[in-house]
Amino acid sequence: MQLIASDTDKGLARMLDGYSDPAILVSANYEILATNERYRETFGEIEVDRGAHCYEVSHGYRVPCDQAGESCPLLACKSSGAKERVLHIHSTPRGKEHVDVEMLPIRGDDGELRYFVEILRPVTIASAEFSTQQMVGRSPAFNSLVDMINLVARRDTSVLLMGESGTGKELAAKAIHEASPRHKHLMVTVECAGLTETLFESELFGHVKGAFTGAVNNKPGLLENAEGGTLFLDEIGDVPLGMQVKLLRLIETGSYRAVGSTQLKRAQFRLICATHKNLKEQLARGAFREDLYYRINAFPIVLPPLRERREDVGIIAKSILGKLSPDENYRLTDSGIKLLSGCHFAGNVRELRNVLERATIFAHSNIIDVKILAQCLLDAAPLQAVTQTEQWPDLKTQQAQYLNDLLEYCHGDKSQAAKIAGISLRSLYRKLGLLQKE
């Protein structure tokens, strides 16, 4: 072990050898006293002759993190006297990286806090630099998202990813899966949007030969592929009402039957769902079952829209360009990044990608500047023109269409429609505007 402190600190410093993660010993004055071998392998050697401080080494700050606008785990540890943790972006030999920092207090014989063990666990589910495969960003909103994902990934808790279209819900689901104990198995995605009840059931559970017209062979469902892994239901808000009951049974019992079969099968998977719809509003109008909602919503995560991550637009744009044309080495000018950062992208990252793909077509070289981008920003309004009250798309206008579809499904049987919707018959009449005095 490299010892930075005086001989009297050797005893405390040796305990760092017991940590399998990178760890340092820090004084109450933020001075790094010792590092373990794993730290040096991961983050490099520290210049000990100048009395290095943790905020200098990790961030390049001249003052502690809390004075530089960030949360400081050491200060929090001093205040609480207990273990604290925070997600930070640290400077490393590989550039900026997300690091899960855990701070443990050590008291002297007099009970005073004298030392702190800082354990640093690199977070690999996202990148703070260029990446064509991972979520990227450094903004506070993005860091909060990464922190939430990092916390829940190691558990089997069901996760509900919510957010506007194009915010990266599928990438977030992949990050959760890859950081989970199930990462050696598959993550299977089921696109719920646009599927009828019969197609959804067949796709998920599979079917046997002769189960319905066109079922000429036995077909295994996607659940079999997800065995031991993760099942990702994208756009869960579009699952037909009749299928929601069967989906609830699957989640509660872990069992299902292929369409047309009487054989009960078992399924073992981790569930992640995603939606751009406001499920609480759907609950209120009977479009989504309350019992299913609380089953899938054990750990909700809201993905921030791009307008709340303005400082991330540049790095996201560079990563998109790297993915679109890996051999062309397209470069955005600083003024181009500034222009993109000041735009409101209703389609979020997906819309930004469209803008950049147009730009690669218009560009005469590998340089993309403001002039080129101006030709590509067809729908992206200036950010300042967007009102603060803007929310996800309003779903109330869809209520009448939903009720009509439900009644058509039930062949006009209002009692059955109310039962499927999970509301009383009286509520159904009221929603239809047909409530009459008895």
C-alpha positions in Angstrom: 0.0 0.0 0.0 1.2 3.5 -0.8 1.1 5.4 2.6 0.7 9.1 2.4 0.2 9.9 6.1 2.7 9.8 9.0 3.7 6.5 10.6 1.0 7.1 13.3 -1.6 6.6 10.5 -0.3 3.3 9.3 -2.8 1.3 11.3 -5.8 3.1 10.0 -4.4 3.0 6.4 -3.9 -0.8 6.4 -7.7 -1.3 6.7 -8.1 -0.1 3.1 -6.6 -3.4 2.0 -9.8 -5.1 3.1 -11.9 -3.2 0.5 -12.2 -4.9 -2.9 -13.3 -1.5 -4.4 -11.1 1.6 -4.9 -10.8 3.3 -1.5 -9.0 6.2 0.0 -8.5 7.5 3.6 -9.4 11.2 4.0 -8.9 13.5 6.9 -11.6 15.8 8.3 -9.9 18.6 6.3 -10.3 16.7 3.0 -6.7 15.7 2.7 -6.0 12.3 1.2 -4.0 10.2 3.6 -3.8 6.8 1.9 -5.0 4.9 -1.1 -5.4 1.2 -1.7 -4.0 -0.7 -4.7 -7.4 -1.0 -6.4 -7.7 2.8 -6.3 -4.3 3.3 -7.9 -5.2 0.7 -10.6 -8.5 2.4 -11.4 -7.7 6.1 -10.9 -4.0 6.3 -11.0 -1.2 7.5 -8.6 -1.7 10.6 -6.5 1.0 13.3 -6.1 1.4 13.0 -2.4 4.1 15.6 -1.9 1.7 18.5 -2.3 -0.9 17.4 0.3 -3.6 16.4 -2.2 -7.2 17.0 -1.3 -10.1 14.8 -2.5 -11.9 17.6 -4.3 -8.7 18.5 -6.2 -8.0 15.0 -7.3 -11.5 13.9 -8.2 -12.8 17.1 -9.7 -10.0 19.6 -10.2 -11.7 22.0 -7.8 -9.9 24.5 -5.6 -12.6 24.3 -2.9 -14.7 21.4 -1.4 -17.5 20.1 -3.6 -20.3 21.9 -1.7 -18.6 25.2 -2.3 -18.4 24.3 -6.0 -22.1 23.7 -6.4 -22.1 19.9 -5.8 -23.1 17.7 -2.9 -20.2 16.7 -0.7 -20.4 13.3 1.0 -17.8 14.2 3.5 -19.7 17.2 4.7 -22.9 15.2 4.8 -21.0 12.5 6.8 -19.8 15.2 9.3 -23.3 16.4 9.7 -25.0 13.0 10.2 -22.2 11.1 11.8 -23.3 8.2 9.7 -22.5 6.6 6.3 -23.4 8.8 3.3 -23.3 8.2 -0.5 -23.6 10.3 -3.6 -23.2 9.9 -7.4 -20.4 12.2 -8.7 -18.6 12.7 -11.9 -14.8 12.2 -11.4 -11.8 13.0 -13.5 -10.0 9.7 -14.3 -7.2 8.6 -16.7 -10.0 7.8 -19.1 -11.7 11.1 -18.9 -14.9 12.0 -17.0 -16.7 9.0 -15.4 -19.7 8.5 -13.1 -18.7 7.2 -9.7 -20.8 6.0 -6.8 -19.1 7.5 -3.7 -19.7 6.0 -0.3 -18.3 7.8 2.7 -17.7 6.0 6.0 -16.9 8.0 9.2 -14.2 6.9 11.7 -14.2 8.3 15.3 -11.3 8.7 17.6 -11.2 7.5 21.3 -12.8 10.8 22.2 -15.7 10.2 19.9 -14.7 12.9 17.5 -14.8 12.3 13.7 -11.2 12.1 12.7 -11.0 10.1 9.4 -13.3 9.1 6.6 -13.0 6.1 4.3 -14.2 7.0 0.8 -15.1 4.0 -1.4 -15.4 4.8 -5.1 -17.3 2.4 -7.3 -17.2 3.3 -11.0 -20.6 3.2 -12.6 -20.5 1.6 -16.0 -24.2 1.9 -17.0 -23.8 5.4 -18.4 -21.0 7.5 -19.9 -20.0 11.1 -19.1 -18.1 11.2 -22.3 -18.7 10.2 -26.0 -20.4 6.8 -26.4 -22.4 5.2 -29.2 -23.8 2.4 -27.0 -24.7 3.9 -23.6 -26.8 6.7 -22.2 -24.6 9.8 -22.0 -24.7 13.0 -19.9 -23.3 15.0 -17.1 -26.3 17.2 -16.1 -27.8 17.1 -12.6 -31.0 15.7 -14.0 -29.1 12.9 -15.8 -27.0 12.2 -12.8 -30.1 11.7 -10.7 -31.4 9.3 -13.3 -28.2 7.3 -13.3 -28.2 7.2 -9.5 -31.8 5.8 -9.5 -30.9 3.1 -12.1 -27.7 2.2 -10.2 -29.7 1.8 -7.0 -32.4 -0.5 -8.3 -30.4 -2.5 -10.9 -29.0 -4.9 -8.4 -32.4 -5.9 -7.0 -35.3 -7.8 -8.7 -37.8 -5.0 -8.0 -40.2 -4.2 -10.9 -39.4 -0.8 -12.5 -41.7 1.5 -14.3 -39.9 4.0 -16.7 -41.9 7.1 -17.4 -41.2 10.0 -19.7 -41.9 11.7 -23.0 -41.3 9.9 -26.2 -37.6 9.9 -27.2 -36.2 10.3 -23.7 -34.3 7.0 -23.9 -36.5 4.6 -21.9 -35.3 1.5 -23.8 -31.6 2.5 -23.2 -32.5 2.9 -19.5 -34.1 -0.5 -19.4 -30.9 -2.0 -21.0 -28.8 -0.2 -18.4 -30.8 -1.7 -15.6 -30.6 -5.2 -17.1 -26.9 -5.0 -17.8 -26.1 -3.9 -14.2 -28.3 -6.6 -12.7 -27.5 -10.1 -11.6 -29.5 -11.3 -14.6 -27.2 -9.7 -17.1 -25.9 -13.1 -18.4 -29.4 -13.9 -19.6 -31.5 -12.1 -22.2 -33.5 -8.9 -22.0 -36.5 -9.5 -24.2 -38.5 -6.5 -25.4 -42.2 -6.7 -26.2 -43.6 -3.7 -28.1 -47.1 -3.3 -26.7 -48.2 -0.5 -28.9 -50.5 -1.5 -31.8 -51.0 -5.1 -30.8 -54.5 -6.5 -30.5 -55.3 -8.6 -27.4 -55.0 -11.9 -29.4 -51.7 -10.9 -31.0 -50.3 -9.6 -27.7 -51.2 -12.8 -25.9 -49.7 -15.0 -28.7 -46.5 -12.9 -28.8 -46.0 -13.0 -25.1 -47.2 -16.5 -24.1 -46.9 -18.3 -27.4 -49.6 -20.6 -29.0 -50.2 -24.2 -29.9 -51.0 -25.5 -33.3 -54.7 -24.9 -34.2 -55.2 -22.3 -31.4 -56.7 -19.9 -34.0 -56.8 -19.4 -37.7 -53.3 -19.3 -39.1 -51.7 -21.1 -36.1 -50.3 -23.9 -38.2 -47.4 -24.7 -35.8 -46.6 -24.5 -32.1 -44.9 -21.2 -31.4 -43.0 -20.4 -28.1 -43.7 -17.0 -26.6 -41.2 -14.3 -25.8 -41.5 -15.3 -22.1 -39.5 -18.4 -22.8 -36.7 -16.3 -24.2 -36.8 -14.1 -21.1 -36.4 -17.0 -18.7 -33.9 -16.0 -16.0 -33.5 -12.6 -17.6 -35.5 -9.4 -18.0 -38.9 -8.9 -19.7 -39.2 -5.3 -21.0 -42.8 -4.3 -21.8 -42.4 -1.1 -23.9 -45.5 1.2 -23.9 -47.3 -0.8 -21.2 -50.1 1.9 -21.4 -51.2 0.4 -24.7 -51.8 -3.1 -23.4 -55.5 -4.0 -24.2 -57.7 -4.1 -21.1 -58.6 -7.7 -21.5 -54.9 -8.6 -21.7 -54.2 -6.6 -18.5 -55.9 -9.2 -16.4 -53.7 -12.0 -17.8 -50.6 -9.9 -17.4 -51.5 -9.3 -13.8 -52.0 -13.0 -13.2 -48.6 -13.7 -14.8 -46.9 -11.1 -12.5 -48.7 -12.4 -9.3 -48.3 -16.1 -9.9 -45.4 -16.4 -12.2 -47.4 -18.8 -14.4 -49.1 -18.7 -17.7 -50.6 -20.8 -20.5 -49.8 -20.7 -24.2 -52.9 -19.7 -26.3 -54.9 -22.8 -27.0 -53.1 -24.9 -24.4 -54.2 -26.2 -21.0 -50.6 -26.8 -19.8 -49.5 -24.4 -17.1 -46.0 -23.1 -17.5 -43.8 -21.2 -15.0 -41.8 -18.1 -15.8 -38.9 -16.5 -13.9 -37.9 -13.0 -15.0 -37.4 -9.4 -13.8 -40.0 -7.0 -15.1 -39.3 -3.6 -16.5 -42.1 -1.5 -18.1 -42.1 1.8 -19.9 -44.7 4.3 -21.0 -44.9 7.9 -22.3 -48.6 8.1 -21.2 -49.8 9.4 -17.8 -51.0 6.1 -16.3 -52.6 7.9 -13.3 -54.8 9.7 -15.7 -55.6 6.4 -17.5 -56.5 5.0 -14.1 -59.0 7.8 -13.5 -60.8 7.2 -16.7 -60.7 3.4 -16.5 -58.2 2.8 -19.3 -55.7 1.0 -17.0 -56.3 -1.4 -14.2 -55.4 -0.1 -10.7 -54.2 -3.5 -9.5 -51.8 -3.9 -12.4 -50.6 -0.3 -12.0 -49.4 -0.9 -8.5 -47.8 -4.2 -9.5 -45.6 -2.7 -12.1 -45.0 0.6 -10.3 -42.8 -0.7 -7.4 -40.0 1.6 -8.4 -40.9 4.4 -10.7 -38.2 6.4 -12.6 -39.1 9.5 -14.6 -36.7 10.2 -17.5 -36.0 13.9 -17.9 -36.8 15.5 -21.2 -34.0 17.0 -23.3 -35.0 20.6 -22.3 -34.1 19.8 -18.7 -30.7 18.5 -19.8 -29.5 21.4 -21.9 -25.8 20.9 -20.9 -26.0 17.4 -22.2 -27.1 18.3 -25.7 -23.5 18.7 -27.0 -22.2 15.3 -25.8 -25.4 13.5 -26.9 -25.2 15.1 -30.3 -21.6 14.0 -30.7 -22.5 10.5 -29.7 -25.4 10.4 -32.1 -23.1 11.5 -35.0 -20.6 8.8 -34.0 -23.3 6.2 -34.3 -24.8 7.6 -37.5 -21.5 7.8 -39.4 -18.7 6.2 -37.5 -16.3 6.6 -40.4 -17.0 10.2 -41.3 -15.9 11.8 -38.0 -18.4 14.6 -38.2 -17.7 17.5 -35.9 -20.1 20.1 -34.5 -18.9 23.7 -34.2 -19.3 25.4 -30.8 -21.9 27.7 -32.2 -23.8 24.7 -33.6 -23.9 23.1 -30.2 -25.1 26.3 -28.7 -27.9 26.5 -31.2 -29.0 22.9 -30.6 -28.8 23.5 -26.8 -31.2 26.4 -27.1 -33.9 24.5 -29.0 -37.0 22.7 -27.7 -37.1 19.2 -29.1 -40.6 17.8 -28.6 -39.4 14.4 -29.7 -36.3 14.7 -27.4 -33.3 12.6 -28.3 -35.1 10.9 -31.2 -35.9 14.3 -32.7 -32.3 15.5 -32.2 -31.2 12.4 -34.0 -33.4 13.3 -37.0 -31.9 16.8 -37.1 -28.4 15.5 -37.1 -29.1 12.9 -39.7 -30.4 15.6 -42.0 -27.3 17.6 -41.2 -25.0 14.8 -42.4 -26.9 14.9 -45.7 -26.5 18.6 -46.1 -22.9 18.8 -45.0 -20.3 19.2 -47.7 -17.5 18.2 -45.3 -17.2 16.7 -41.8 -17.9 20.1 -40.2 -21.5 20.8 -39.2 -22.1 24.5 -38.4 -25.1 26.8 -37.7 -25.8 27.4 -41.4 -26.2 23.6 -42.0 -28.3 23.1 -38.8 -30.6 25.9 -39.7 -31.8 23.9 -42.7 -32.5 20.9 -40.5 -34.4 22.4 -37.6 -37.9 21.9 -39.1 -39.9 21.5 -35.9 -37.6 22.5 -33.1 -38.8 25.7 -31.6 -36.6 28.0 -29.5 -36.5 26.7 -25.9 -37.6 30.1 -24.5 -40.8 29.9 -26.5 -41.9 26.8 -24.5 -44.1 27.5 -21.5 -43.2 26.3 -18.1 -46.6 24.6 -17.8 -46.0 22.2 -20.7 -46.6 18.6 -19.7 -46.9 15.3 -21.3 -49.6 15.0 -24.0 -53.1 15.5 -22.5 -55.0 12.2 -22.6 -58.4 13.5 -21.6 -59.5 14.0 -25.2 -59.1 10.3 -25.8 -61.7 9.2 -23.2 -64.7 9.2 -25.5 -62.8 7.1 -28.1 -61.6 4.7 -25.5 -65.2 4.1 -24.1 -66.6 3.6 -27.6 -63.9 1.1 -28.3 -64.6 -0.7 -25.1 -68.3 -0.8 -25.7 -67.7 -2.1 -29.2 -65.4 -4.8 -27.8 -68.2 -5.8 -25.4 -70.9 -5.7 -28.1 -72.7 -2.9 -26.3 -72.8 -4.7 -22.9 -72.3 -1.8 -20.5 -72.1 -4.0 -17.5 -69.3 -6.0 -19.0 -67.5 -2.9 -20.1 -67.7 -1.4 -16.6 -66.3 -4.6 -15.1 -63.3 -4.7 -17.6 -62.7 -1.0 -16.9 -62.7 -1.6 -13.2 -65.4 1.0 -12.5 -69.1 0.9 -11.4 -71.8 0.9 -14.0 -73.0 4.2 -12.6 -69.5 5.7 -13.2 -69.5 4.3 -16.8 -72.9 6.0 -17.5 -71.6 9.2 -16.0 -68.5 9.1 -18.1 -70.6 8.5 -21.2 -72.9 11.4 -20.3 -75.9 9.0 -20.2 -76.6 9.1 -16.4 -80.3 9.4 -15.9 -82.4 9.9 -12.8 -83.7 6.6 -11.5 
